[in-house]
Amino acid sequence: MTYEQEFLKAFEEWLNTQVMVNEMAKKESEKVFETYKDEKAKEAIIRYESRLDAYQFLQGKLANYHQGKDFHALPDHLSSERYY
């Protein structure tokens, strides 16, 4: 495996771990907020959602790479949708 391939593999593994961790942390924060109405938990939910958005964006870019698509190509589920 080349250096670039090893790097991308390690990066993708790290990214998938971050998505999993942040999804679990968001769910736990939601439980805390529902149970105790803790404002810090509500703020944590927002932070975890923001991180998840960024990580999922990067996952989409890696999916483009694996499919041989351009970096700026839209994900398959968005290419046929139109918003006005």
GISULJO-V910665 format. One line per field, one symbol per residue. phi: phi as a letter, one per 20 degrees, with the letter a starting at -180 (. if undefined). psi: psi as a letter, one per 40 degrees, with the letter a starting at -180 (. if undefined). burial: I if it has 24 or more other ideal C-beta (glycine too) atoms within 12 Angstrom, else O. A space follows every 10 residues. Layout:
phi = ???
psi = ???
burial = ???
This chain:
phi = .fgfffffff ffffffffff ffffffffff fffffdlfff ffffgfffff ffgfffffff fffggfemef geffggfdfd eccd
psi = hidddddddd dddddddddd dddddddddd dddddefhdd dddddddddd dddddddddd ddddddefii deiiideede ihh.
burial = OOOOOOOOOO OOOOIOOOIO OIOOOIOOIO OOOOOOOOOO OOOOIOOIOO IIOOIOOOII IIOOOOOOOO OOOOOOOOOO OOOO
